[in-house]
């Protein structure tokens, strides 16, 4: 999810280290290094592995479902990073009320989405990911993601944006006519990828994985990799064209489709921020300014 929200200040405790040793047989000492990023989850590098500490209240079933999507993608896509299985065959254990998972460490840098060749690579990666996931038919996700809420045209009523019956009707029509639905990454932006020498080499953080129309993810990704909600329409169109030329599963996307799906995401994120006030990460002045600009963009982008 594109934002500037503060990072989760979640420690890797002794109890968590013991749980990891018991489940995976991997010893984590107190020299584990906190990695950059993570609004809800915190990640710690320990040698060639990474421990992810999830938020309180996130259930094992939800995490295992998301991890199954990652595992399927990783069998077909070298960039997809999937969790390691425990001795018992699962991918999640709990300690102090939080879900823990273990991943391989990938060395790299966060890419610059302003680089045209990087954005084109991202579009190609997304197309390959969608093809890899198109045949997967998982059970329903145990809990609904923020993007699923309202996608059928039934507004949740908790967004701080102006009511938009026209958007709701458009989403309802889109929901009925969308020809394809399959698993999606759910949060395909530069912060969940890594690059080495200018080449995208890793895609991670599957916590927002969901099943839905690929057009939804393409529109969101086009926004994320083209300057955000303030970016030019021409850059979004270039991203979508690159995705389509790479053989992605999404159908034709005109400007109205792209903008309305972006506006759905902006409204969903605005509602999430309202619900998250006072959460573990908290919000500073920069977060609140970004939130106000997001709400303004929701209105400005109306077709």
C-alpha positions in Angstrom: 0.0 0.0 0.0 1.5 3.3 -1.1 1.8 5.7 1.8 4.3 7.3 4.2 2.9 5.8 7.4 5.3 5.3 10.2 6.9 1.9 10.5 5.9 -0.7 13.2 8.1 -0.5 16.2 7.7 -4.2 17.1 10.7 -5.9 18.9 12.0 -9.3 18.2 11.7 -10.7 21.7 13.4 -13.7 23.4 10.1 -15.6 23.4 9.8 -15.1 19.6 13.4 -16.3 19.1 12.6 -19.4 21.1 9.5 -20.0 19.0 11.5 -19.7 15.8 14.1 -22.1 17.1 11.5 -24.7 18.0 9.5 -24.4 14.8 12.2 -24.1 12.2 15.3 -25.2 14.1 17.0 -21.9 13.4 18.8 -20.0 16.1 18.2 -16.3 16.2 20.4 -14.3 18.5 20.0 -10.8 19.8 22.1 -9.4 16.9 19.3 -9.7 14.4 19.0 -6.5 12.4 15.7 -4.6 11.8 15.2 -4.1 8.1 13.8 -0.9 6.6 10.0 -0.7 6.1 6.9 -2.4 7.5 3.8 -0.4 8.5 2.1 -3.4 10.2 4.8 -6.0 10.3 8.5 -5.8 11.3 11.2 -7.7 9.6 14.6 -8.8 11.1 17.5 -10.2 9.2 19.3 -13.1 10.8 22.1 -14.4 8.6 20.6 -15.6 5.3 17.1 -15.5 6.6 14.5 -12.9 7.6 12.0 -13.1 10.5 8.7 -11.3 9.9 6.7 -10.4 13.0 3.1 -9.7 12.2 0.6 -7.5 13.9 -1.5 -8.5 16.9 -4.9 -9.9 15.8 -3.8 -11.2 12.5 -4.8 -14.9 12.5 -2.8 -17.9 11.4 -5.4 -19.0 8.8 -5.2 -15.6 7.1 -1.4 -15.7 7.0 -1.3 -19.3 5.8 -3.7 -18.4 3.0 -1.5 -15.5 1.8 1.6 -17.7 2.1 0.0 -20.3 -0.1 -0.3 -17.7 -2.9 3.3 -16.8 -2.5 4.4 -20.4 -2.6 2.4 -21.0 -5.8 4.0 -18.0 -7.4 7.5 -18.9 -6.3 7.2 -22.2 -8.1 6.8 -20.3 -11.4 8.5 -17.0 -10.8 12.1 -16.6 -9.6 11.4 -13.2 -8.2 8.6 -14.3 -5.9 9.9 -14.8 -2.3 7.9 -17.5 -0.4 8.0 -18.4 3.3 10.0 -21.4 4.6 8.0 -24.3 6.1 8.2 -25.3 9.7 9.1 -28.8 10.8 5.4 -29.5 11.0 4.7 -28.3 7.4 3.1 -24.9 8.2 4.5 -21.4 7.6 3.3 -19.5 10.7 3.8 -19.9 14.5 2.8 -17.5 17.2 4.6 -15.9 20.1 3.3 -13.2 22.4 0.1 -13.0 20.3 1.9 -12.3 17.0 2.3 -14.4 13.9 5.9 -15.2 13.0 7.2 -16.4 9.7 10.7 -17.1 8.2 11.9 -16.1 4.7 15.1 -16.2 2.7 17.0 -12.9 2.7 17.4 -11.3 -0.7 20.1 -8.6 -1.0 19.1 -5.6 -3.0 17.9 -2.1 -3.1 14.5 -0.5 -3.3 13.9 0.5 -6.9 13.2 4.0 -8.1 9.8 3.8 -9.9 10.5 7.1 -11.6 13.0 5.2 -13.8 11.1 4.4 -17.0 13.0 1.1 -17.5 12.3 0.1 -13.9 8.5 0.8 -14.3 8.5 -1.2 -17.5 10.3 -4.1 -15.7 7.6 -3.9 -13.0 4.9 -4.1 -15.6 6.4 -7.2 -17.1 6.9 -8.8 -13.7 3.2 -8.1 -12.8 2.1 -9.7 -16.1 4.2 -12.8 -15.5 2.9 -13.0 -11.9 -0.7 -12.8 -13.1 -0.1 -15.6 -15.6 1.5 -17.7 -12.9 -1.5 -17.2 -10.6 -4.3 -17.4 -13.2 -4.9 -21.1 -12.9 -4.8 -21.2 -9.1 -8.3 -21.7 -7.4 -7.8 -21.3 -3.7 -10.5 -21.5 -1.1 -11.9 -18.1 -0.1 -9.5 -15.9 1.9 -10.5 -16.2 5.6 -10.7 -12.4 6.0 -11.4 -9.6 3.6 -8.7 -7.3 2.4 -9.2 -3.5 2.3 -9.5 -3.6 -1.5 -12.2 -6.2 -1.5 -14.5 -4.0 0.7 -16.7 -2.0 -1.6 -15.4 -3.5 -4.8 -18.9 -4.9 -5.6 -20.4 -1.4 -5.5 -21.7 -1.6 -1.9 -19.9 1.2 0.0 -18.7 0.5 3.5 -19.7 3.9 4.7 -16.5 4.5 6.8 -14.4 6.4 4.2 -13.8 10.1 4.9 -14.3 10.8 1.2 -17.4 12.5 -0.3 -20.1 10.0 -1.2 -19.9 8.9 -4.8 -23.0 7.0 -6.0 -21.6 7.1 -9.6 -18.5 5.3 -8.6 -20.5 2.7 -6.6 -22.7 2.0 -9.6 -19.7 1.8 -11.9 -18.0 -0.7 -9.5 -21.2 -2.8 -9.3 -21.4 -3.0 -13.1 -17.7 -3.8 -13.3 -18.1 -6.5 -10.7 -20.8 -8.1 -12.7 -19.0 -8.0 -16.0 -15.4 -8.7 -15.0 -14.5 -11.8 -17.1 -11.5 -13.0 -15.1 -10.8 -13.4 -11.3 -7.8 -15.0 -9.8 -5.3 -14.5 -7.0 -3.4 -11.2 -6.9 -0.4 -10.0 -4.9 -2.6 -7.2 -3.5 0.2 -4.6 -2.8 2.4 -4.5 -5.9 4.5 -1.3 -5.4 8.2 -0.5 -5.3 8.4 -1.0 -1.5 7.6 -4.7 -1.9 10.3 -5.3 -4.5 14.1 -5.2 -4.7 16.5 -4.5 -7.5 20.1 -5.5 -8.1 22.1 -3.6 -10.7 19.0 -2.1 -12.1 17.1 -5.4 -12.4 14.1 -6.4 -10.4 15.0 -9.5 -8.4 12.5 -9.9 -5.6 8.8 -9.5 -4.9 7.7 -10.0 -1.3 5.1 -9.1 1.4 2.1 -11.1 0.4 -0.1 -10.0 3.4 -2.6 -8.3 1.2 -3.0 -11.2 -1.3 -6.5 -11.6 -2.5 -8.7 -13.0 -5.3 -10.1 -10.5 -7.7 -10.1 -9.1 -11.2 -6.5 -8.5 -12.4 -7.6 -5.1 -13.7 -7.8 -3.9 -10.1 -4.1 -4.7 -9.5 -3.0 -3.3 -12.8 -4.7 0.0 -12.1 -3.2 0.2 -8.7 0.3 -0.7 -9.9 0.1 1.7 -12.8 -0.6 4.5 -10.2 2.2 3.3 -7.8 4.9 3.0 -10.5 3.9 6.2 -12.3 4.3 8.9 -9.7 1.4 8.0 -7.4 -2.0 9.6 -7.5 -0.3 12.9 -8.6 1.4 11.2 -11.5 0.5 11.9 -15.2 -2.0 9.8 -17.0 0.5 9.2 -19.8 2.8 7.4 -17.4 0.0 5.2 -16.2 -0.9 4.4 -19.8 2.7 3.4 -20.6 2.7 1.0 -17.6 -0.6 -0.6 -18.7 0.6 -0.9 -22.3 3.9 -2.6 -21.1 1.8 -5.0 -19.0 -0.5 -5.9 -21.9 2.5 -6.4 -24.3 4.0 -8.7 -21.7 0.9 -10.9 -21.8 -0.9 -10.1 -18.6 -4.3 -11.6 -17.8 -6.2 -8.3 -17.5 -8.5 -7.3 -20.3 -8.6 -4.0 -22.1 -8.4 -1.0 -19.8 -9.6 2.4 -21.0 -9.0 5.5 -19.0 -12.3 5.3 -17.1 -11.6 1.8 -16.0 -8.2 2.7 -14.8 -9.2 5.9 -13.0 -12.3 4.4 -11.3 -10.3 1.4 -10.0 -7.6 3.8 -8.7 -10.3 5.9 -7.0 -11.6 2.7 -5.4 -8.2 2.1 -4.0 -7.8 5.6 -2.7 -11.2 5.4 -1.0 -10.3 2.0 0.5 -7.0 3.3 1.8 -8.6 6.4 3.3 -11.0 4.2 5.2 -8.2 2.0 6.4 -6.3 5.1 7.8 -9.5 6.2 9.6 -9.9 2.7 11.2 -6.1 2.6 12.0 -6.0 5.8 14.0 -4.2 5.0 17.2 -2.8 1.7 15.9 0.7 0.4 16.8 2.5 2.4 14.1 0.7 5.7 14.8 0.6 8.6 12.4 2.8 11.7 12.2 2.3 15.0 10.4 3.6 13.6 7.2 1.1 10.7 7.4 -1.8 13.0 7.9 -0.8 15.3 5.1 -0.5 12.4 2.7 -4.0 11.3 3.9 -5.4 14.7 3.1 -3.8 14.6 -0.4 -5.2 11.1 -1.0 -8.7 12.3 -0.3 -8.3 15.3 -2.6 -7.0 13.1 -5.3 -10.1 10.9 -5.0 -12.2 13.9 -6.0 -9.8 15.3 -8.5 -9.6 12.1 -10.5 -13.3 11.7 -10.9 -13.9 11.0 -14.7 
